[in-house]
């Protein structure tokens, strides 16, 4: 990230923006800010987001909805898979403007995976869960061929689904290398970031709903896992780690808390510098529950975290956070060309502008 952009991001911390009213005023400023893009879908909540670049992004959400823009959000094309209106899409991973894989969540056969190779003109259902005990939450890809999906625990262990052909076919990995789940432990399908990867083999899984909020790590594409405890509040089905982001195999951020409106989340952010073996709480955390987190491209210290009550920025690798916007977003994602996007309820999608 250029020095000018870093300085402008730091300037954001001096004066938090004020929801929608600030967007029009901020559009005339030189500091980066969220600029809302009209998707024309106020009835849809977008928790799935894939930033391909400043021009191209995909979003996925309720009512089986998938949208794509290739002009920076000026226009959106509804490319929802046929017959999917009853499904809830919670994660989408896009490789470019034409190829993407989307995950529908839910019990039993409601958990499905679809893929497209032609920008959403046609879709192929490549996986449908047939185990009534499984509930898939998130997807991640190491490259354009190798990827994983995760389910809440089945018979006491998180279940991992694997593909080696870009999502065309999937197989359940053996569970022998997965630690036992805690009572009530599960993943949160809140932002498509409960399963994330960095590099060719490392992957992390976020949990909550149990006595301790944990992060599980695998360095062999999901065959074997180790678990570590985070300082993010747990002890309730509504609390835990909701989102992870790793800028490399060592440096990671965790975001979460208690998703119930009005409930406090005293420590909703943590960081790691050793690949997730140990987690440190933020010295100055976000003020409330956060469901999404992303590193800013080409930066070693800047990241954004989002939630229903606002967006927070860190400029010191997750040690401290400051609120920079009070609009509602569920998920955030950034592309290598510095194209950062956020999405959430009431059809809200925004791009970071400077």
ZAMARGU-4260 file (C-alpha; in steps of 0.2 Angstrom, whole numbers, plus 5000, padded with zeros to 4 digits):
<rodrens>
0) 5000/5000/5000 | 5007/5017/4995 | 5012/5029/5009 | 4998/5042/5004 | 4985/5028/5006
5) 4992/5023/5022 | 4992/5041/5028 | 4974/5043/5022 | 4969/5028/5031 | 4977/5034/5047
10) 4968/5050/5046 | 4951/5040/5046 | 4954/5036/5064 | 4953/5054/5069 | 4934/5056/5065
15) 4922/5041/5063 | 4910/5043/5048 | 4891/5044/5052 | 4882/5030/5042 | 4873/5035/5026
20) 4874/5053/5029 | 4892/5053/5029 | 4894/5044/5012 | 4889/5059/5002 | 4900/5071/5012
25) 4914/5059/5012 | 4913/5056/4993 | 4921/5074/4991 | 4935/5070/5003 | 4952/5062/5000
30) 4952/5050/5014 | 4946/5032/5010 | 4928/5028/5014 | 4914/5016/5010 | 4904/5021/4995
35) 4888/5012/4994 | 4883/5004/4977 | 4865/5002/4973 | 4862/4983/4970 | 4843/4985/4968
40) 4840/4971/4981 | 4835/4979/4997 | 4826/4962/5002 | 4842/4952/5002 | 4856/4951/5015
45) 4873/4947/5008 | 4885/4938/5019 | 4895/4930/5005 | 4907/4941/4996 | 4922/4939/4984
50) 4932/4954/4979 | 4941/4950/4962 | 4947/4968/4960 | 4941/4986/4960 | 4930/4983/4945
55) 4924/4965/4948 | 4915/4958/4964 | 4903/4944/4967 | 4890/4944/4982 | 4879/4930/4988
60) 4865/4930/5000 | 4847/4926/5005 | 4834/4920/4993 | 4847/4911/4983 | 4854/4927/4976
65) 4870/4929/4968 | 4875/4946/4960 | 4891/4951/4950 | 4898/4968/4945 | 4912/4971/4932
70) 4911/4990/4932 | 4915/4994/4950 | 4897/4993/4956 | 4889/5005/4944 | 4878/4990/4938
75) 4875/4973/4945 | 4869/4958/4936 | 4858/4945/4944 | 4866/4928/4940 | 4857/4918/4953
80) 4857/4899/4950 | 4840/4893/4944 | 4829/4885/4957 | 4839/4891/4972 | 4826/4904/4978
85) 4824/4894/4994 | 4842/4893/4998 | 4853/4904/5009 | 4870/4908/5001 | 4883/4912/5014
90) 4900/4911/5006 | 4906/4913/4988 | 4924/4911/4981 | 4928/4919/4964 | 4944/4916/4954
95) 4940/4929/4941 | 4925/4937/4932 | 4919/4921/4925 | 4923/4907/4938 | 4916/4906/4955
100) 4910/4893/4968 | 4895/4897/4980 | 4890/4888/4996 | 4872/4887/5002 | 4870/4883/5021
105) 4858/4873/5031 | 4854/4856/5038 | 4854/4841/5027 | 4851/4844/5009 | 4850/4863/5011
110) 4869/4863/5011 | 4875/4863/4993 | 4889/4869/4982 | 4887/4877/4965 | 4900/4882/4952
115) 4900/4893/4936 | 4913/4895/4923 | 4904/4908/4912 | 4900/4922/4924 | 4884/4915/4931
120) 4876/4911/4914 | 4875/4893/4919 | 4878/4884/4936 | 4882/4866/4940 | 4877/4859/4957
125) 4893/4850/4962 | 4889/4845/4980 | 4873/4841/4990 | 4874/4836/5008 | 4865/4820/5011
130) 4870/4818/5030 | 4856/4825/5041 | 4869/4829/5055 | 4880/4840/5044 | 4878/4859/5042
135) 4891/4867/5030 | 4896/4885/5035 | 4911/4891/5024 | 4922/4888/5009 | 4940/4892/5006
140) 4952/4889/4991 | 4971/4888/4991 | 4972/4891/4972 | 4960/4889/4958 | 4959/4870/4960
145) 4961/4865/4978 | 4949/4870/4991 | 4939/4865/5007 | 4922/4867/5015 | 4918/4864/5033
150) 4903/4858/5042 | 4898/4859/5060 | 4903/4844/5070 | 4896/4827/5065 | 4899/4813/5078
155) 4909/4824/5088 | 4921/4832/5075 | 4921/4846/5062 | 4919/4838/5045 | 4930/4844/5031
160) 4925/4843/5012 | 4939/4844/4999 | 4940/4847/4981 | 4956/4846/4969 | 4947/4851/4953
165) 4941/4868/4956 | 4925/4863/4965 | 4919/4851/4951 | 4919/4836/4963 | 4920/4835/4982
170) 4925/4821/4995 | 4924/4821/5014 | 4941/4820/5022 | 4945/4807/5035 | 4941/4814/5053
175) 4955/4805/5062 | 4966/4821/5062 | 4953/4832/5068 | 4952/4836/5087 | 4936/4832/5096
180) 4924/4846/5097 | 4918/4854/5113 | 4900/4852/5118 | 4890/4864/5108 | 4904/4870/5097
185) 4901/4875/5079 | 4905/4887/5066 | 4896/4904/5062 | 4890/4906/5044 | 4890/4925/5046
190) 4902/4931/5033 | 4910/4917/5024 | 4926/4919/5034 | 4925/4905/5047 | 4936/4895/5036
195) 4951/4904/5028 | 4968/4899/5020 | 4984/4907/5016 | 4997/4900/5004 | 4996/4883/4996
200) 4993/4872/5012 | 4988/4882/5028 | 4970/4884/5033 | 4961/4890/5049 | 4944/4886/5056
205) 4935/4898/5068 | 4923/4891/5081 | 4911/4897/5094 | 4895/4892/5104 | 4905/4882/5117
210) 4915/4885/5133 | 4930/4892/5124 | 4931/4901/5107 | 4944/4891/5097 | 4954/4892/5081
215) 4959/4876/5073 | 4974/4876/5061 | 4980/4863/5047 | 4996/4864/5038 | 4992/4850/5026
220) 4976/4855/5018 | 4964/4849/5031 | 4971/4832/5035 | 4977/4835/5052 | 4973/4849/5064
225) 4978/4858/5080 | 4967/4868/5091 | 4971/4884/5101 | 4960/4895/5113 | 4957/4913/5109
230) 4952/4927/5121 | 4936/4931/5112 | 4921/4928/5123 | 4913/4911/5123 | 4902/4901/5134
235) 4886/4904/5125 | 4878/4898/5108 | 4879/4916/5102 | 4897/4920/5106 | 4914/4915/5098
240) 4925/4918/5084 | 4915/4923/5068 | 4929/4928/5056 | 4948/4925/5052 | 4960/4934/5041
245) 4978/4929/5038 | 4990/4940/5028 | 5003/4925/5028 | 5005/4909/5037 | 5010/4918/5053
250) 5000/4934/5055 | 4982/4933/5058 | 4967/4942/5065 | 4951/4935/5073 | 4934/4944/5075
255) 4918/4940/5084 | 4909/4942/5100 | 4891/4940/5104 | 4880/4943/5088 | 4864/4946/5098
260) 4858/4965/5097 | 4861/4974/5113 | 4873/4961/5120 | 4890/4967/5125 | 4906/4960/5117
265) 4920/4966/5128 | 4934/4958/5118 | 4928/4955/5100 | 4946/4955/5092 | 4962/4945/5094
270) 4978/4943/5084 | 4992/4930/5081 | 5010/4931/5075 | 5014/4913/5076 | 5001/4905/5064
275) 4987/4904/5077 | 4996/4894/5091 | 4994/4909/5103 | 4981/4923/5102 | 4983/4940/5110
280) 4968/4951/5114 | 4967/4968/5106 | 4973/4982/5118 | 4960/4993/5111 | 4946/4982/5103
285) 4931/4987/5092 | 4917/4993/5103 | 4905/4979/5098 | 4902/4962/5089 | 4911/4961/5072
290) 4908/4947/5059 | 4920/4950/5045 | 4939/4955/5044 | 4951/4958/5030 | 4969/4964/5028
295) 4972/4979/5017 | 4982/4973/5002 | 5001/4976/5002 | 5001/4981/5020 | 5008/4973/5035
300) 4999/4983/5048 | 4982/4989/5041 | 4966/4979/5042 | 4947/4982/5043 | 4934/4973/5053
305) 4915/4975/5050 | 4899/4971/5059 | 4881/4977/5060 | 4886/4993/5070 | 4901/4999/5060
310) 4918/4997/5053 | 4934/4998/5063 | 4952/5001/5056 | 4969/4995/5063 | 4985/5002/5058
315) 4996/4992/5070 | 4992/4974/5065 | 4977/4972/5077 | 4984/4979/5093 | 4972/4994/5092
320) 4956/4997/5083 | 4946/5013/5079 | 4929/5015/5072 | 4929/5023/5055 | 4911/5021/5049
325) 4894/5017/5058 | 4885/5008/5043 | 4880/4990/5044 | 4890/4977/5035 | 4892/4958/5038
330) 4908/4954/5028 | 4923/4962/5020 | 4935/4957/5007 | 4950/4964/4998 | 4958/4960/4981
335) 4977/4962/4977 | 4974/4978/4966 | 4968/4987/4982 | 4949/4984/4978 | 4941/4982/4995
340) 4922/4978/4996 | 4909/4976/5010 | 4892/4969/5010 | 4877/4966/5022 | 4859/4968/5025
345) 4846/4977/5015 | 4856/4974/4999 | 4870/4984/5005 | 4887/4983/4995 | 4901/4996/4996
350) 4918/4999/4989 | 4932/5007/4998 | 4936/5024/4989 | 4950/5036/4992
</rodrens>
